[in-house]
Amino acid sequence: MGKLPEYTAPYDIPKVGGKNNVGVIDIGSNNVRLGVYDADAKNAVSLLYLEGKKCRLGQNLAQTGHLHPNGVTALMDYVPYLYYKARLMRCNSIVAVATAALRNASDGGAVLQQLHELSPLRIHIISGEEEARLSALGATYGFDNPSGVVADLGGGSMDIAGVQDGDIYGMTSIPMGALSLGKYASLKNIKKMVKPLYADAFEVHPLTADTNGEKSLYVVGGILRALVAQYIIDMDMRYAYASRETYKNAVHGYQVPAQNMMVLLNDIIKEKRKLSSLHAVEEDRAPYIIPSAYMLKRLIRTLGITTVIGANSGLRDGVFLDFIGGGVMQESVRWT
């Protein structure tokens, strides 16, 4: 094992409940996060603690084919820190998954090997289809017999699955996300890249979960949730003066007619709205809002979506649920 990073002591270790905690580390294209869950909670996903950092591993990945050097440097320090912090927070098991950036980058395998030398943690690079399944599992937990489509737009991919009365099917992954498109990509280039990817994805995996002619789209990922939050603010400007947490909480389960969402998306894409007027979009996400809006618009149009529904849960929750349910995530557990 290589030399461990040095950290400031003592750790700031939050006191959390639960004697049977599970840590989930999610290495995404944009963020790296640790969620600590209570595995003994009855009939609920009990998230005890959440911490994260923007490493931006996948920045400009579509153009370079490589992980961003600054992101790799941050990753080497942060992932071992999260592992040891999870252990100190009484996590009896830790599940670590990596998504599109490590999956698609030409140097992903080498970076993964470096990470394995820094701690006992074993990281599972999940496929796009598996990411879609786990995101759908987490996003629809708590909804009553959900039917429709789940889309999780991350930094490096958009992962999509159908849901019919709670059963997940037709998983597919589009290997292009908000961050991988790059903040300087023109809309013309974005359209050129995205259109054929959508056509190929849904020719192989047609998603047909309609309910009485209605098709719902559950949206996951910070930037898609921000678009739902922006619609909420536009409908009720009181939210514009509320805390960010207030309208984030309002997103879960909020239903937006697709035709209304398309108006907002077109205004953003055609730059009729100044970025400063999008109160729900954090400043560091602003450069990626146009490609994200375009990807959501194409998805709504391609699948014939009638209603867009916000979902505050997602991949990490799905990984936890799969783990406690004895699913494939059992294979990537490091017992402590």
C-alpha positions as CSV (number, residue, x, y, z in Angstrom):
1,M,0.0,0.0,0.0
2,G,1.3,3.4,-0.9
3,K,1.8,6.4,1.4
4,L,-1.4,7.6,2.9
5,P,-2.3,11.3,2.6
6,E,-1.8,13.3,5.7
7,Y,-4.9,14.9,7.3
8,T,-5.4,17.5,10.0
9,A,-6.1,15.9,13.3
10,P,-8.4,15.4,15.0
11,Y,-11.1,14.5,12.5
12,D,-14.3,16.4,12.7
13,I,-16.5,13.3,13.2
14,P,-20.2,14.0,13.4
15,K,-22.1,11.9,16.0
16,V,-24.7,9.9,14.2
17,G,-27.3,7.4,15.4
18,G,-27.3,3.7,14.4
19,K,-25.1,0.8,15.4
20,N,-25.3,-0.8,12.0
21,N,-24.3,2.0,9.6
22,V,-23.5,1.6,5.9
23,G,-21.3,4.0,4.1
24,V,-21.8,4.6,0.3
25,I,-19.0,6.5,-1.5
26,D,-20.0,7.7,-5.0
27,I,-17.2,8.8,-7.3
28,G,-19.0,10.8,-10.0
29,S,-17.8,12.8,-12.9
30,N,-18.4,16.1,-11.0
31,N,-18.8,15.3,-7.3
32,V,-17.4,12.7,-4.9
33,R,-19.7,12.1,-2.0
34,L,-20.1,9.9,1.1
35,G,-23.5,9.0,2.4
36,V,-23.9,7.2,5.8
37,Y,-27.1,5.2,6.2
38,D,-28.8,3.4,9.1
39,A,-29.2,-0.2,8.0
40,D,-31.6,-0.9,10.9
41,A,-34.1,1.8,10.1
42,K,-37.5,0.3,9.5
43,N,-39.3,0.8,6.2
44,A,-37.2,3.9,5.3
45,V,-34.0,5.1,3.7
46,S,-32.4,6.8,6.7
47,L,-29.6,9.0,5.6
48,L,-27.7,10.0,8.7
49,Y,-24.9,12.1,7.1
50,L,-23.8,13.4,3.7
51,E,-20.6,15.0,2.7
52,G,-19.1,15.8,-0.7
53,K,-16.6,17.7,-2.7
54,K,-16.5,18.9,-6.4
55,C,-13.5,17.2,-8.0
56,R,-14.6,17.6,-11.6
57,L,-12.9,14.4,-12.8
58,G,-14.9,14.5,-16.1
59,Q,-14.3,18.1,-17.1
60,N,-13.7,18.2,-20.9
61,L,-13.6,14.4,-21.0
62,A,-15.5,14.3,-24.3
63,Q,-12.8,16.4,-25.9
64,T,-9.6,14.9,-24.3
65,G,-10.5,11.3,-23.4
66,H,-8.7,11.7,-20.1
67,L,-9.6,12.5,-16.5
68,H,-8.9,16.1,-15.6
69,P,-5.5,16.3,-13.8
70,N,-6.7,18.6,-11.1
71,G,-9.6,16.3,-10.4
72,V,-7.3,13.3,-10.1
73,T,-5.2,15.1,-7.6
74,A,-8.2,16.0,-5.5
75,L,-9.5,12.4,-5.8
76,M,-6.3,10.9,-4.4
77,D,-6.6,12.9,-1.3
78,Y,-10.4,12.9,-0.8
79,V,-11.4,9.2,-1.3
80,P,-9.0,7.8,1.4
81,Y,-10.2,10.5,3.7
82,L,-13.9,9.5,3.2
83,Y,-13.0,5.8,3.7
84,Y,-11.4,6.4,7.1
85,K,-14.1,8.9,8.1
86,A,-16.8,6.3,7.4
87,R,-15.0,3.8,9.5
88,L,-14.8,6.3,12.4
89,M,-18.5,6.9,11.9
90,R,-19.2,3.2,12.8
91,C,-19.9,2.0,9.3
92,N,-19.8,-1.8,9.5
93,S,-19.6,-1.9,5.7
94,I,-18.6,0.6,3.0
95,V,-19.8,0.3,-0.6
96,A,-17.9,2.4,-3.2
97,V,-19.0,3.0,-6.8
98,A,-17.5,5.0,-9.6
99,T,-19.5,6.1,-12.6
100,A,-19.0,7.7,-16.1
101,A,-15.7,9.5,-15.7
102,L,-13.7,6.5,-14.5
103,R,-15.7,4.2,-16.7
104,N,-15.1,6.1,-20.0
105,A,-11.7,7.7,-19.5
106,S,-8.7,6.1,-21.2
107,D,-6.7,6.5,-17.9
108,G,-9.6,5.4,-15.7
109,G,-8.0,2.0,-14.9
110,A,-4.6,3.5,-13.9
111,V,-6.3,6.0,-11.6
112,L,-8.4,3.3,-10.0
113,Q,-5.2,1.3,-9.4
114,Q,-3.6,4.3,-7.7
115,L,-6.7,4.7,-5.4
116,H,-6.5,1.0,-4.4
117,E,-2.9,1.6,-3.2
118,L,-4.1,4.4,-0.9
119,S,-6.6,2.6,1.3
120,P,-8.2,-0.9,1.7
121,L,-11.3,0.4,-0.1
122,R,-12.3,-1.5,-3.2
123,I,-14.1,0.6,-5.8
124,H,-16.5,-0.9,-8.3
125,I,-16.8,0.8,-11.6
126,I,-20.4,0.3,-12.6
127,S,-21.7,0.1,-16.1
128,G,-24.0,2.8,-17.5
129,E,-26.9,0.3,-17.5
130,E,-26.2,-0.6,-13.8
131,E,-26.0,3.1,-13.0
132,A,-29.4,3.6,-14.6
133,R,-30.9,0.7,-12.6
134,L,-29.5,1.9,-9.3
135,S,-30.5,5.5,-9.9
136,A,-34.1,4.4,-10.8
137,L,-34.2,2.2,-7.7
138,G,-33.2,5.1,-5.5
139,A,-35.3,7.8,-7.2
140,T,-38.6,5.9,-7.2
141,Y,-38.3,4.6,-3.6
142,G,-41.1,6.0,-1.6
143,F,-43.4,6.7,-4.6
144,D,-46.5,4.7,-4.8
145,N,-46.2,2.1,-7.7
146,P,-44.3,4.5,-9.9
147,S,-44.5,4.2,-13.7
148,G,-42.7,6.1,-16.3
149,V,-39.0,6.9,-17.0
150,V,-36.2,7.9,-14.7
151,A,-33.3,10.0,-16.1
152,D,-30.2,10.8,-14.1
153,L,-28.1,13.5,-15.7
154,G,-24.6,13.6,-14.2
155,G,-21.4,15.1,-15.3
156,G,-20.4,12.3,-17.7
157,S,-23.6,10.5,-18.7
158,M,-27.3,10.5,-18.8
159,D,-28.6,7.2,-17.4
160,I,-32.1,6.2,-18.2
161,A,-34.5,3.4,-17.1
162,G,-38.1,2.6,-17.5
163,V,-40.3,1.9,-14.4
164,Q,-43.6,0.0,-14.5
165,D,-45.4,-0.3,-11.2
166,G,-42.1,-0.2,-9.4
167,D,-40.3,-2.7,-11.7
168,I,-37.2,-1.4,-13.5
169,Y,-36.5,-2.3,-17.1
170,G,-34.9,-1.1,-20.3
171,M,-31.8,0.5,-18.7
172,T,-29.6,2.5,-21.1
173,S,-26.8,5.1,-20.8
174,I,-26.0,8.0,-23.0
175,P,-22.2,8.6,-22.7
176,M,-22.5,12.4,-22.6
177,G,-23.2,14.5,-19.5
178,A,-23.2,18.2,-18.6
179,L,-19.6,18.3,-17.6
180,S,-18.2,16.1,-20.3
181,L,-19.7,18.4,-23.0
182,G,-17.4,21.1,-21.7
183,K,-18.4,24.7,-20.7
184,Y,-17.2,26.0,-24.1
185,A,-19.0,23.7,-26.4
186,S,-21.3,25.5,-28.8
187,L,-25.0,24.6,-29.0
188,K,-24.5,23.5,-32.6
189,N,-21.8,21.0,-31.5
190,I,-23.9,19.8,-28.6
191,K,-26.8,19.1,-31.0
192,K,-24.5,17.3,-33.3
193,M,-23.2,15.0,-30.5
194,V,-26.5,14.4,-28.7
195,K,-29.0,13.6,-31.4
196,P,-27.5,10.4,-32.7
197,L,-26.8,9.2,-29.1
198,Y,-30.5,9.5,-28.3
199,A,-31.5,7.8,-31.5
200,D,-29.2,4.8,-30.9
201,A,-30.1,4.5,-27.2
202,F,-33.9,4.3,-27.7
203,E,-33.8,2.1,-30.8
204,V,-32.2,-0.6,-28.6
205,H,-34.2,0.1,-25.5
206,P,-37.7,1.5,-26.3
207,L,-39.3,2.8,-23.1
208,T,-43.1,2.4,-23.2
209,A,-44.2,2.9,-19.6
210,D,-47.4,4.8,-20.3
211,T,-50.4,5.1,-17.9
212,N,-53.6,6.0,-19.6
213,G,-51.7,7.9,-22.3
214,E,-49.6,9.7,-19.7
215,K,-45.8,9.3,-19.4
216,S,-44.0,10.6,-16.4
217,L,-40.3,11.5,-16.3
218,Y,-38.6,11.4,-12.9
219,V,-35.5,13.6,-13.0
220,V,-32.4,12.9,-10.9
221,G,-29.1,14.8,-10.6
222,G,-28.4,18.3,-9.3
223,I,-28.8,20.2,-12.6
224,L,-32.1,18.6,-13.6
225,R,-33.5,19.1,-10.1
226,A,-32.4,22.8,-10.4
227,L,-34.5,23.1,-13.5
228,V,-37.5,21.8,-11.6
229,A,-36.7,24.2,-8.8
230,Q,-36.5,27.1,-11.2
231,Y,-40.0,26.3,-12.5
232,I,-41.2,26.3,-8.9
233,I,-39.6,29.7,-8.4
234,D,-41.1,31.1,-11.6
235,M,-44.6,29.9,-10.4
236,D,-44.1,31.4,-6.9
237,M,-41.5,34.1,-6.7
238,R,-41.6,33.9,-2.9
239,Y,-39.2,30.9,-3.3
240,A,-36.7,33.2,-4.9
241,Y,-36.1,34.8,-1.6
242,A,-36.2,31.6,0.4
243,S,-33.1,29.5,1.3
244,R,-31.8,27.1,-1.3
245,E,-32.8,24.2,1.0
246,T,-36.4,25.3,1.0
247,Y,-36.9,25.0,-2.7
248,K,-34.7,22.0,-3.0
249,N,-37.1,20.2,-0.6
250,A,-40.0,21.4,-2.6
251,V,-38.7,19.6,-5.7
252,H,-39.3,16.1,-4.5
253,G,-42.6,14.9,-6.0
254,Y,-43.3,18.2,-7.7
255,Q,-45.1,17.7,-11.0
256,V,-44.5,20.0,-14.0
257,P,-46.5,19.6,-17.2
258,A,-44.0,18.8,-19.9
259,Q,-45.3,21.6,-22.2
260,N,-44.6,24.1,-19.4
261,M,-41.1,22.7,-18.8
262,M,-40.4,23.0,-22.6
263,V,-41.1,26.7,-22.4
264,L,-38.5,27.1,-19.7
265,L,-36.0,24.9,-21.5
266,N,-36.4,26.8,-24.8
267,D,-35.9,30.1,-23.1
268,I,-32.7,28.9,-21.5
269,I,-31.4,27.3,-24.7
270,K,-32.2,30.3,-26.9
271,E,-30.7,32.6,-24.1
272,K,-33.9,34.5,-23.6
273,R,-33.2,34.1,-19.9
274,K,-30.1,35.6,-18.4
275,L,-28.3,33.2,-16.2
276,S,-28.6,35.7,-13.3
277,S,-32.4,35.2,-13.4
278,L,-32.1,31.5,-12.8
279,H,-32.1,31.6,-9.0
280,A,-32.1,27.8,-8.6
281,V,-28.9,27.3,-10.6
282,E,-25.8,27.5,-8.5
283,E,-23.0,29.7,-10.0
284,D,-20.7,26.8,-10.7
285,R,-23.4,25.0,-12.6
286,A,-24.3,28.0,-14.8
287,P,-21.8,27.2,-17.6
288,Y,-23.5,23.8,-18.1
289,I,-27.1,24.8,-17.9
290,I,-27.6,25.2,-21.7
291,P,-26.3,21.7,-22.7
292,S,-28.3,20.3,-19.8
293,A,-31.5,22.0,-20.8
294,Y,-31.0,20.8,-24.4
295,M,-30.5,17.2,-23.2
296,L,-33.7,17.3,-21.2
297,K,-35.6,18.9,-24.0
298,R,-34.5,16.1,-26.4
299,L,-35.5,13.5,-23.9
300,I,-38.9,14.9,-23.3
301,R,-39.5,15.1,-27.1
302,T,-38.0,11.7,-28.0
303,L,-40.0,9.8,-25.4
304,G,-43.3,11.7,-25.6
305,I,-43.1,12.8,-21.9
306,T,-46.2,14.5,-20.5
307,T,-45.2,15.2,-16.9
308,V,-41.8,15.9,-15.3
309,I,-41.4,14.9,-11.7
310,G,-38.6,15.9,-9.3
311,A,-36.9,13.2,-7.3
312,N,-34.4,14.2,-4.5
313,S,-33.1,10.6,-4.1
314,G,-31.0,8.8,-6.6
315,L,-27.9,6.7,-7.2
316,R,-26.4,6.6,-3.6
317,D,-29.8,5.6,-2.2
318,G,-30.2,3.0,-4.9
319,V,-26.7,1.5,-4.0
320,F,-27.8,1.4,-0.3
321,L,-31.1,-0.3,-1.1
322,D,-29.5,-2.8,-3.4
323,F,-26.9,-3.6,-0.7
324,I,-29.4,-4.2,2.1
325,G,-31.6,-6.2,-0.3
326,G,-28.7,-8.6,-1.1
327,G,-28.2,-7.4,-4.6
328,V,-25.1,-7.2,-6.8
329,M,-23.7,-4.3,-4.7
330,Q,-22.9,-7.0,-2.1
331,E,-19.9,-7.8,-4.3
332,S,-18.3,-4.4,-3.8
333,V,-18.4,-4.3,0.0
334,R,-15.4,-3.8,2.1
335,W,-16.2,-5.0,5.7
336,T,-14.5,-3.0,8.4
